[in-house]
């Protein structure tokens, strides 16, 4: 809020030289807890495993159309109800709320014919053959056993099937960019509860609020308690920008590449923009690789070019 008036703000939180960011998504996490009550059930026990999905970051990879292993598993389990009632023992998938799940698995007791899944398995693999060529779905009989099965597990499966996933809306301002998305990143069965964790993103605050309300309502309708947390604001694209024009002129002057784009991930620009929407913000940076890992590295030649760009830019706006 101390940054008053119509000021220019050059943020250095991008990792691709020549790419100048003009918007980013805001986000919020929402967790759901389904209280588990169990009953003792005996019968033929099976395990179904969805594995080999490509996964990826739920911001930069959400538009690839790849499989969410948790959603694939939920759809397959729902098919079993056409043949009988599966007694679900456990259902798990995903490791991080901001990563698209690569693997999911469920154990269940079933007195019907599991071959009812054959066509659905074949259809799922065919659907994702381009995006997830190594996806594998197996159903294994573990023999007869007595287990504690989850009561009303059908509510959990119903939720997994019906909650939105992946791209929800595309940007109206930037062609080919995701505006709003949802990632069901974690599904975990513990002794007394089943937990689901989601990360919702949008470059439009009202769209993020709407999606959060939809997810919250659907979870509660299916017996979950909910908690939204760790929210951060979006940085919305400014249609008219004096700063972008100055940056473009600067790049032309020094012969540097210049491409204005948005990103479907979070930047601190959202915090600055929320405090003062009059700010004219652009984010850029030198080439950086393997970010947020021990192998992170930066191109020194790209750094030098970026430094010279900033020197020239500052001269133009003094």
C-alpha positions in Angstrom: 0.0 0.0 0.0 3.0 2.3 0.3 3.4 2.1 -3.5 1.1 4.9 -4.3 -0.1 6.2 -7.7 0.4 5.0 -11.2 3.9 3.7 -10.9 5.9 1.2 -13.0 7.0 -2.0 -11.2 9.5 -4.3 -12.8 9.5 -7.7 -11.0 12.3 -10.2 -11.5 10.4 -13.5 -10.9 10.5 -15.1 -14.3 13.0 -17.6 -15.6 12.8 -17.2 -19.4 14.8 -14.5 -21.1 12.7 -12.6 -23.6 9.4 -13.6 -21.9 7.7 -10.7 -20.1 4.9 -11.7 -17.9 1.8 -9.5 -17.6 -0.5 -11.6 -15.4 -0.5 -14.5 -13.0 -3.0 -16.7 -11.3 -4.2 -16.4 -7.8 -4.8 -19.6 -5.8 -6.3 -21.2 -2.8 -6.1 -24.6 -1.2 -9.1 -26.5 0.1 -9.0 -29.7 2.1 -11.9 -32.1 2.8 -12.2 -34.6 5.6 -14.5 -37.5 5.3 -15.1 -39.3 8.7 -14.5 -43.0 8.4 -16.7 -45.6 10.1 -15.9 -49.2 9.2 -17.7 -52.5 9.2 -16.2 -56.0 9.0 -16.6 -57.6 5.6 -15.4 -60.9 4.2 -15.0 -61.9 0.6 -12.8 -61.9 -2.5 -10.4 -59.0 -2.2 -9.0 -56.9 -5.1 -6.6 -54.1 -5.7 -6.9 -51.8 -8.6 -3.8 -49.6 -9.5 -3.6 -46.7 -11.9 0.1 -45.8 -12.6 2.5 -44.4 -15.1 0.6 -41.1 -15.7 2.9 -38.2 -16.6 1.7 -35.9 -13.8 3.3 -32.5 -13.8 3.0 -29.1 -12.1 -0.6 -28.1 -11.7 0.0 -24.6 -13.0 2.3 -25.0 -16.0 1.2 -28.5 -17.0 -2.6 -28.3 -16.3 -3.3 -27.4 -19.9 -1.7 -30.6 -21.4 -4.9 -32.6 -20.9 -3.0 -35.5 -19.2 -4.6 -37.9 -16.8 -5.3 -37.3 -13.1 -4.8 -40.8 -11.7 -7.2 -40.1 -8.8 -10.0 -39.2 -11.2 -9.3 -42.2 -13.4 -9.5 -44.5 -10.4 -12.7 -42.9 -9.1 -14.4 -43.3 -12.5 -13.4 -47.0 -12.6 -14.7 -47.7 -9.1 -18.0 -46.1 -9.9 -18.4 -48.6 -12.7 -18.4 -51.4 -10.2 -21.7 -50.2 -8.8 -23.4 -51.2 -12.0 -22.6 -54.8 -11.2 -22.8 -54.8 -7.4 -21.5 -52.9 -4.4 -17.8 -52.8 -3.8 -16.8 -52.7 -0.2 -13.9 -50.2 -0.2 -11.0 -50.8 2.2 -8.7 -48.0 1.2 -8.4 -45.5 -1.6 -5.2 -43.4 -2.1 -3.5 -41.3 -4.7 -1.3 -38.3 -5.3 1.5 -36.8 -3.1 1.2 -33.0 -3.4 -1.7 -30.6 -3.9 0.2 -28.7 -6.6 1.2 -31.8 -8.6 -1.1 -33.8 -10.9 -1.3 -37.3 -9.4 0.7 -39.9 -11.3 -0.6 -42.9 -9.3 -3.7 -44.0 -7.4 -4.8 -47.3 -5.9 -7.8 -48.8 -4.1 -8.4 -52.1 -2.3 -11.9 -53.5 -2.1 -14.0 -56.6 -1.5 -16.4 -57.5 -4.3 -18.7 -60.4 -5.0 -19.4 -59.4 -8.6 -17.5 -59.9 -11.8 -14.6 -57.4 -12.0 -14.4 -58.1 -15.8 -17.1 -55.4 -16.0 -14.1 -53.0 -15.8 -12.3 -54.3 -18.9 -14.0 -52.0 -21.3 -13.6 -49.0 -19.1 -9.9 -49.7 -18.6 -9.4 -50.1 -22.3 -11.3 -46.8 -22.9 -9.3 -44.9 -20.3 -6.0 -46.0 -21.8 -7.2 -45.1 -25.3 -8.4 -41.7 -24.1 -4.9 -40.8 -22.7 -2.7 -42.6 -25.2 -1.2 -39.4 -26.5 -0.7 -37.5 -23.2 0.0 -40.5 -21.0 1.4 -43.3 -23.2 2.8 -45.3 -20.3 -0.4 -45.2 -18.2 -1.1 -48.7 -16.8 -4.2 -50.0 -15.1 -4.2 -53.3 -13.3 -6.8 -55.2 -11.3 -5.4 -58.0 -9.1 -7.2 -60.6 -7.0 -5.6 -60.8 -3.6 -7.7 -63.8 -2.5 -10.4 -64.2 0.2 -10.0 -62.1 3.3 -11.8 -60.3 6.1 -11.3 -56.6 6.2 -12.7 -53.4 7.8 -14.5 -51.7 4.9 -15.4 -48.0 4.8 -19.1 -47.3 5.3 -20.7 -44.9 2.7 -17.5 -45.0 0.6 -19.8 -44.4 -2.4 -20.0 -40.8 -1.3 -16.3 -40.4 -1.6 -16.3 -42.0 -5.0 -19.3 -39.9 -6.1 -17.3 -36.8 -5.1 -14.2 -37.9 -7.0 -16.3 -38.5 -10.1 -18.2 -35.2 -10.0 -15.6 -32.7 -8.9 -14.2 -30.6 -11.7 -10.6 -31.3 -12.7 -8.0 -29.7 -14.9 -8.8 -26.6 -17.0 -12.1 -25.0 -15.9 -12.0 -21.9 -18.1 -9.6 -20.4 -20.7 -8.6 -16.7 -20.7 -10.6 -14.2 -22.7 -7.7 -11.8 -22.8 -4.8 -14.1 -23.7 -5.4 -16.7 -26.4 -4.4 -20.2 -25.3 -3.8 -19.4 -21.7 -5.7 -21.0 -18.8 -7.7 -18.7 -16.7 -9.1 -21.1 -14.1 -8.1 -24.6 -13.0 -8.6 -27.2 -10.3 -6.2 -30.0 -9.3 -7.3 -32.8 -6.9 -3.8 -33.5 -5.8 -4.1 -35.8 -2.7 -6.5 -38.5 -1.7 -5.4 -40.4 1.4 -7.1 -43.0 3.6 -6.2 -42.9 7.3 -7.6 -45.0 10.1 -10.4 -42.6 11.0 -10.7 -40.4 7.9 -10.3 -39.9 4.2 -8.6 -36.6 3.2 -8.7 -34.9 -0.1 -6.5 -31.8 -0.9 -7.0 -29.5 -3.9 -5.3 -26.4 -5.4 -7.5 -24.0 -7.2 -6.0 -21.3 -9.5 -7.4 -18.4 -11.5 -6.2 -15.1 -12.9 -9.7 -13.6 -12.1 -10.5 -13.3 -8.4 -14.3 -13.7 -8.9 -13.8 -16.9 -10.9 -11.6 -18.3 -8.1 -14.2 -17.5 -5.5 -17.0 -19.1 -7.6 -15.0 -22.3 -8.1 -14.1 -22.5 -4.4 -17.8 -22.2 -3.5 -18.7 -25.0 -6.0 -16.0 -27.4 -4.6 -16.9 -26.6 -1.0 -20.6 -27.2 -1.7 -20.0 -30.5 -3.5 -17.8 -31.8 -0.7 -20.3 -31.0 2.0 -23.1 -32.6 0.0 -21.0 -35.8 0.1 -20.3 -35.8 3.8 -16.9 -34.0 3.9 -16.0 -31.2 6.3 -14.0 -28.5 4.5 -11.2 -26.0 5.2 -9.9 -23.4 2.7 -6.5 -22.0 3.4 -3.2 -20.6 2.0 -4.9 -18.2 -0.5 -2.9 -15.7 -2.6 -4.3 -13.1 -5.0 -4.3 -13.0 -8.8 -2.5 -10.4 -10.9 -4.9 -9.5 -13.6 -3.9 -8.5 -17.1 -3.9 -4.7 -17.7 -5.4 -4.0 -21.1 -3.6 -0.7 -21.5 0.0 -0.5 -20.3 2.5 2.3 -20.8 5.2 0.2 -19.3 4.8 -2.6 -21.8 5.3 0.0 -24.6 8.5 1.3 -23.0 9.8 -2.3 -22.6 9.0 -3.1 -26.2 10.8 0.0 -27.4 13.8 -0.9 -25.2 14.0 -4.4 -26.5 13.8 -3.1 -30.1 16.6 -0.6 -29.4 19.0 -3.2 -28.1 17.9 -6.0 -30.4 16.5 -8.2 -27.6 13.6 -10.7 -27.9 10.3 -9.5 -26.4 7.2 -11.6 -25.9 4.3 -10.6 -23.5 2.5 -13.5 -21.9 0.6 -14.5 -18.8 1.4 -17.5 -16.5 -1.0 -19.9 -14.8 1.0 -20.0 -11.6 1.5 -17.7 -8.6 3.9 -14.7 -8.5 4.3 -12.1 -5.7 3.0 -9.6 -8.3 -0.5 -10.6 -7.2 0.2 -9.2 -3.7 1.5 -5.9 -5.1 -1.4 -5.6 -7.5 -4.0 -6.3 -4.8 -2.4 -3.6 -2.6 -2.4 -1.1 -5.5 -4.3 -2.0 -8.8 -3.0 1.2 -10.4 0.5 -0.3 -10.6 1.7 -1.1 -14.1 3.6 -4.3 -13.5 5.8 -6.5 -15.8 7.8 -9.5 -14.6 10.9 -10.8 -16.3 14.3 -12.5 -15.7 17.3 -14.2 -17.1 17.3 -17.9 -18.1 17.2 -20.1 -14.9 16.9 -23.9 -15.0 15.8 -26.6 -12.6 14.1 -24.0 -10.3 13.3 -24.9 -6.7 15.7 -27.9 -6.8 19.3 -28.4 -5.6 20.3 -28.3 -9.3 19.1 -24.8 -9.8 21.4 -22.8 -12.1 21.4 -19.5 -14.1 22.9 -18.6 -17.4 25.6 -16.0 -16.9 25.4 -14.7 -20.4 21.6 -14.4 -20.1 22.1 -12.5 -16.8 24.5 -10.1 -18.4 22.0 -9.4 -21.2 19.2 -8.9 -18.7 21.3 -6.5 -16.7 22.0 -4.4 -19.8 18.3 -4.4 -20.6 17.5 -3.0 -17.1 20.2 -0.3 -17.5 18.7 0.8 -20.8 15.1 0.6 -19.5 15.9 2.8 -16.4 17.4 5.5 -18.7 14.1 5.6 -20.6 11.9 6.0 -17.6 14.0 8.4 -15.4 
